[in-house]
Amino acid sequence: MVYWCEHRRRFHLINADQLEETSVSVTSFARGLLPALAVTAALGAVLAPAATAAPTTDLTITVYEPLGPVARQYRLTCDPDGGTHPWAKAACEAIRKTPGAIKPPPPTANCYDQVFGPQHAKVRGQLFGVDVAAEFNRRDSCQEDRWQAWLPVWG
């Protein structure tokens, strides 16, 4: 904490860790503050464009069918929507609507032990700027919820 003492014309610094008070002259305070402000301003100018850029979504989606090794493989980019996915706009909308579907259900989730289908899929790449690698299947009700949430993603 810093406060100004008019009587001695000094800034007083209070170190919160040690709860001690130290007096610092205006000249030495400004001497230390100005370079710190210059560095902060320079870093802000350099980092500002990166901070305003939209997070990247660039995924490789591989969908496996029970009768073949690899049924379909797509590249999907969002913002702008594109890639080799045949329905990129619908796929990106599904991802934007339920981004949490990338996470598997917690081990404590109550899931019905019903198999909804033999299909499974792998998703790898960047989702909103975060590296992801996930597997989807239809082996129980929780997995089926994830599968259905991203149904347009599977092509």
N, C-alpha and C positions, 0 to 999 in steps of 0.2 A: 504494500500500500504506500502511496506517495501523497504527501500533503505539504503545502507551502507555509512556511513560518515567516510572517511579515517582519517581526522583530529582528531576526538575524538574517533576513533575506536569503534564506536557504530552503531547499527542498529537504524534507525529512523522509527517509525510507524506513518502512517497518517490514522486517522479514517475518513472514507468517510462520515459517517453520520454527524459528527460534524465538519469535516474539521479542525481538530486540529493535531498538530505534537507533538509526544512524543518520547523521547529518551529512549532506552532500551539497557543495556549493552549486550555484546555478550554472556556472561555467563547466564544471566537470559533468554535471548531469546532462547538459545539452551536448557536450562532446561525445558522450556515450550514446545518447539518444539519436542524434542525427544519422550516424552510419547505420544504426538498426532500422530506422525509418526508410533509408535509401534502399537497403537490401529488401525490406518488406515490399516496397513499391515495385522494385525490379522483378521480384518473384511473382507478385500479383499480375504484372503485365505479361509475363511469360506463361503463367499457368491459367490465366483467364480464358483463353480460347479453348483449352482442353476441358475446362470445367463446364463450359456451356455446350460442348458437343454432346449429341445424343448417344446414349450407350448403344453398343453394337450388338445385333443379334445375327449370327451367322452359324447355322447349324447344318450338320450332315445327318440325315435321317435314313436309317436302314430298316425296312420292314421285312420280316421273315414270315413266309407262309409254311404250313406243315409239309407241303409236297415239293418244296424247292429250297435250294441253299440260300439264295437271296432273291426275294420277290421284287422289291423295288428299292432304289436308292436315290435320294434327292438332296440337293443343296437348297437351303431356305435362308433368305436374308429378309430382315424386316427393317422398316424405316430407312430406305424405301423397300416395299415388299417386292420380292423377286427371287431370283435363283432359278434352278431347274425344276422346282416344284410346280405341278400343273395348276394348283389352286393356291398360289402363294398368298393372296389377299385373305382368303378364308382361314388359311393355316395361321397366318400372323395374328388375325383377330382372335382366334381361339387361344393362342399363346398369351396375348395381351390380357384377355379376359380371365384366364386361370394360370398365371405363371407358377403358382405353387404346385401344380401337377407334376413338375419336374422332380419333386421330392417324393421318395417312396413313403408309404404310410408308416407311422410309428409301430414298433413291435407290439404295443399295447392296444392297437386299434381292434375293434370288434368287426371282423370281416366274415362274411358267409363263405363257407367252403364249397362254393359252386364254381365250376369251370365254365366260363362264358365263351371260350374259343381257344384254339391252339396258336393263334398269331402272337408274335412278340416283335418288339422293335427296340432299336438302340438309337439314342440321340447323343451326339457329341458336338462340341464347338463352344460358341459363346452365346449366352442368353443374357441380354441386357448388360453386356460387358463383363460377365462373369463366366469363367470356364466351367463347363458342365459335361458330365458323362452320366447318362441315365439309361436304365432299361425299363421297358414297359411290357406287360403281359396281361392276360385275361384269366388268371388262375384263381382269383377269388373276387369278392364284391368290391373290396377296396381298390384292387388293381383295375377292375373294370371301370370304376368311377374315374380313375386317372385316364384310362384308355378313351372313354367316351368324352371327357373334357377336351381332349386334343384330337378328336376323331378326324377333323379336316387335315391335321398334320400328317396322318398316315396315307393320304392320297387316295 
